[in-house]
Amino acid sequence: MDVAEQLGFLQPFALERGLLYQCRSPSIGVSDCYIFSHDMQYRYAFARQWATHGPLVLWIGVNPAKGDTEERRRPTLDRCIDWSKSWGAAGLVFANLFAARHNKPSDLRGMADPIGEYNDDALIAISAIAWRTVAAWGNDGQLLNRPKAVADLLNNPVCLGFTSSGQPRHPLYVKGGTSLVAWTIASH
């Protein structure tokens, strides 16, 4: 399975909606692609490819941070790459319950539209091509009852277990080797 072919829909997805599509190679053999709104206030997808052949994993978090295009270490990304590689994946895509870019999920509460016009479209499209869809937003995803709104948009979502409030666990707080379990709105 060629990862470039799997990710090939990202550019047309962005262009058809008038969104920004950016790609770069942060290191040899690695490529990153982003889909942003023109004002850079929303990020609808971030993809990283590290191999040419293999499956693609979709990770769904709460929201993208503002500094996600900077050259700095990102612990959540590192952890998700480790998980994805352990499953034999060649790349991953990050999407979120909310596409608004904020460094703190609590900042979403004051926004008129934290979800973003094309976020549901992105979740549907990416989950449809992903080999595995992992719900991973932790306790901060409950705003606007978003888990219920996206449940039917995702293709066979799984998670790394549940928080005490019933939300899918965030990958930073899960031990390696943890088994995946099915995630449905009825799960929590």
N, C-alpha and C positions, 0 to 999 in steps of 0.2 A: 504494500500500500504506500504510494508516494505522498509524502506530507505536503509538498508544494501543490499537488493537485487538490488535496483536501482543503488547503487554505486558499486556493485560487478564487473562491467566491468572495473573499473579503473586499478586494478592490472594487468589483462591480457592485457589491452591496453598498459600499460607501458612495461611489459615484452616482448611482441611481437615486440616492437620497440627498445628494449635494453635501456630503460629509467629507472631511479631510482624511486622506489615507496616507500614512507615512510608514516607511520601512527603513531599517538601518541594520548594520551588523556590528554588535558590540564587541565581538571577538571572532576569531577564525572558526568557521564551521557553525556559527550561531547567527540566526537572523530574527529580528523583532519587527512586528508590524502593528500599527495602531489605527484605530478609527476614532476620530474626534469630531465634535461639532466645530463649526468654523470659529466660534468664539472661545474654543478650548475649555468651555465650562463643563462639557460632558465627554466622557470616554465610553464608547460602546463596546469596544473589544481591544484586547491586547493579546497578541500571539507570539510565542517563541518556539522556534524550530531548532533542534540540535542534531538531528539525524535526517537522512533523506528518505528512509523507509521505516514504516511502523505506524501504529495507531496514534490518534490525537485525543487528548483528554481536555474536556471543558471543566473549569473550576468556576463556581459561582460564589462570589463574596458579597459583602454588603455594598461597598462603593469604592471607586478608585480614588487614590490620594492625588493631591495636586502635584507632587514632585515625582510622579512615576516616569517621567522621561529623563530624569537626571542620571548622571553616571555615579550611582551610589548603590551600596548593598541594600537589598530588600529582603528581609528575613522570610516574609510570607512567600514571595516568589521562589526563593531558594528551597524552602520546604516543599512547595508544590512540585517543583522540578524533581526533587529527590523522590517524592511519592510517585510521580508519573514515570520516571525512569525505572523505578522498582517494578512497575507493571509492564515494562517493555515499550513504553510510548516513545515516539520520536519528536513530539512537540506537545504544547498545551496552548489553550486559549483561556484567558480570563474574561469573564463577563460578570455583571453584578445585578443585584436586585434593583439598585439605584445607579444610574449612570453619572449623576452629578459628582464632580471632583471636589472632595473636601478631605482634609487630613483627619478629621474626627467625624465618625458617623453621627454623633449628636448634633453636628451643624446642619444636617439634612432637615431637621425638624422645622427650621425657620424658612425653608424654601417654598416657593409657590409650586415648583415642579421638580422634585428631586429625582424622579424616575427618568425623565428624558423622552422626547418624542419617539425615538426609534429603538428604545431599549427592549421592548417586548419582541419586536421584529428580530433583533440581534439574538436574543435568547432562543427563539424558535429556530432560526437558521443555523446557529452554531451547534445547538443540541442535536439537530437532525443529522449533522455530518460527523459529530464526535463519536468515537468508539465508546467513551465513558463520560457521563455527566455527573460531576461531584458537587453536591450542595455543601457549602462550607462557610456559611456566613456567621456562625456563632450567635450569641444573644442579641446582637445589635440589629438584626434583620426584621424585627417585628413591626417597625414603623409602617403605618398605612396598611397593615395586614398583608404585606407584600408576599410572604410565602404562599398564602392561599391564592393570590392573583397569578403567581407564576407556576403553580403546581401542574396545571394542565398544558403548559407550554413546553415542558421538558420531556425528553425522551429517556425513560427508565432511569431516573436519577437515583444515585446512591449517596451515602455519606459515611463519615468516619465515626459514627455513633452520635449520641445526642447529649446536649447540655442538660443541666438540671431543670431548665425551663422548657425542654423539649425541642430546642432548635438544633440543626446540624452543627456538629463541632467544627471549630476553626482548626486548620491543619497545624498551626503553631503549637497547639496545646494537646496534641495527640501523639502517643508513643509510636515509633516505627513498628511495622508489623501488625498494626491494628487491622482487623478485618472490616471490610466494607459491609454496610447493611443498606437495604432499600430505604429510600426516603419517599414518603408520600405525605400529603397534608394530614392524613389520618395518623401518621406516625407520631405527630406531636400534638 
